Amino acid sequence: MSDSQRLWTNYAACWSADPDERLAALGAVAVEDVAYRDPGTEVGGLTELAAYMAGFAGAFPGHRFRIDEVVEHHDRSLARWTQLGEQDEPALAGVSTALHRDGRLADITGFFLPA
C-alpha cells in the first residue's frame, strides 16, 4: 500500500471513528489548518472538520467509507471512494482530491458521483 493510499484509508476511518478519538485521528492525517469542502459545506481547521464528521456519523449511523483507488503526483492525490451502509452495501460513490503538506492532507475537496 502506498503512503497516499494509507493516508486516505486512515482519513476515511475518521468519518466513522469513535467520537472521543476522532480529533486525534484526524490530526494524524490532516494539517491543523486543513481546508475541506464538498457540495454541501466548506469548513476550515481540524476542529470544524471533526465536527462536520460527527454530524455525518449522526446522520448516517453505521456507515463508513472505503477507499477504492488512489492516484497521486506533485504533492496532490485523488481518491475514489465508496460510502458503505450498515450491512456494507454501497450507498454512495465519489472522488476526493487533496493537496498534501508535511505528509498530511491540507486541502480536501469531495465530489459525489451520480448514481
C-alpha positions as MATLAB code, in Angstrom:
seq = 'MSDSQRLWTNYAACWSADPDERLAALGAVAVEDVAYRDPGTEVGGLTELAAYMAGFAGAFPGHRFRIDEVVEHHDRSLARWTQLGEQDEPALAGVSTALHRDGRLADITGFFLPA';
ca = [
       0.000    0.000    0.000;
       1.398    3.401   -0.963;
       1.802    6.198    1.569;
      -1.056    8.095   -0.103;
      -3.315    5.026   -0.047;
      -2.589    4.593    3.674;
      -3.173    8.301    4.316;
      -6.558    8.243    2.556;
      -7.568    4.993    4.266;
      -6.764    6.459    7.683;
      -8.574    9.685    6.769;
     -11.652    7.711    5.655;
     -11.689    5.910    9.012;
     -12.017    9.284   10.780;
     -15.547    9.679    9.407;
     -16.764    6.701   11.457;
     -14.257    6.916   14.322;
     -15.191    6.878   17.985;
     -16.164   10.483   18.838;
     -13.581   10.631   21.641;
     -10.800    9.602   19.246;
     -11.849   11.404   16.052;
      -9.948   14.680   16.527;
      -6.659   12.945   17.393;
      -7.048   10.513   14.486;
      -7.799   13.395   12.136;
      -4.758   15.317   13.384;
      -2.570   12.380   12.387;
      -3.683   12.607    8.734;
      -4.520   16.299    8.186;
      -2.734   19.553    8.961;
      -4.093   21.868   11.679;
      -5.416   24.414    9.173;
      -6.903   21.819    6.802;
      -9.487   23.151    4.360;
     -12.394   20.864    3.442;
     -15.241   21.313    1.026;
     -17.918   19.184   -0.591;
     -21.150   20.177   -2.363;
     -22.872   20.848    0.970;
     -20.242   22.599    3.071;
     -16.911   24.330    3.400;
     -15.032   24.199    6.711;
     -11.561   25.098    7.919;
      -9.379   23.579   10.609;
      -9.278   20.239   12.365;
     -11.938   21.111   14.943;
     -14.509   22.216   12.356;
     -13.822   19.217   10.137;
     -14.114   16.837   13.108;
     -17.464   18.442   13.989;
     -18.671   18.034   10.409;
     -17.613   14.385   10.514;
     -19.547   13.942   13.768;
     -22.636   15.316   12.051;
     -22.170   12.825    9.222;
     -21.822    9.953   11.702;
     -25.029   11.053   13.411;
     -26.934   11.335   10.134;
     -25.626    8.015    8.775;
     -25.132    5.682   11.748;
     -23.150    2.578   10.923;
     -21.872    3.980    7.611;
     -18.204    4.126    6.695;
     -16.013    4.966    3.722;
     -13.887    2.559    1.718;
     -11.027    3.912   -0.369;
     -11.124    2.098   -3.702;
      -8.241    3.717   -5.560;
      -5.673    6.474   -5.099;
      -3.593    8.207   -7.765;
      -1.018   10.848   -6.969;
       1.554   13.265   -8.315;
       3.266   16.509   -7.259;
       2.003   16.534   -3.642;
      -1.593   16.021   -4.802;
      -3.803   12.976   -4.837;
      -7.196   11.810   -5.954;
      -9.071    9.097   -4.078;
     -12.026    7.166   -5.459;
     -14.263    6.057   -2.581;
     -17.493    4.270   -1.732;
     -19.745    5.082    1.214;
     -20.892    1.779    2.694;
     -24.068    1.295    4.714;
     -24.614   -0.668    7.893;
     -24.548   -4.002    6.014;
     -21.543   -2.920    3.898;
     -23.835   -2.225    0.950;
     -22.752    0.626   -1.366;
     -24.722    3.781   -0.537;
     -22.840    6.476   -2.493;
     -19.722    6.801   -4.614;
     -17.433    9.747   -5.066;
     -13.964   11.116   -5.529;
     -11.930   13.438   -3.352;
      -8.824   15.397   -4.183;
      -6.231   16.767   -1.813;
      -3.104   18.820   -1.629;
      -0.529   17.237    0.684;
       1.664   19.196    3.091;
       4.151   17.702    5.544;
       2.929   14.192    4.694;
      -0.690   15.009    5.597;
      -3.806   16.230    3.805;
      -4.011   20.021    3.635;
      -6.785   20.963    1.212;
      -9.527   18.391    0.542;
     -12.385   18.624   -1.941;
     -15.023   15.902   -2.164;
     -17.327   15.192   -5.111;
     -20.363   12.911   -5.043;
     -20.864   10.899   -8.219;
     -24.321   10.496   -9.750;
     -25.955    7.102   -9.307;
];
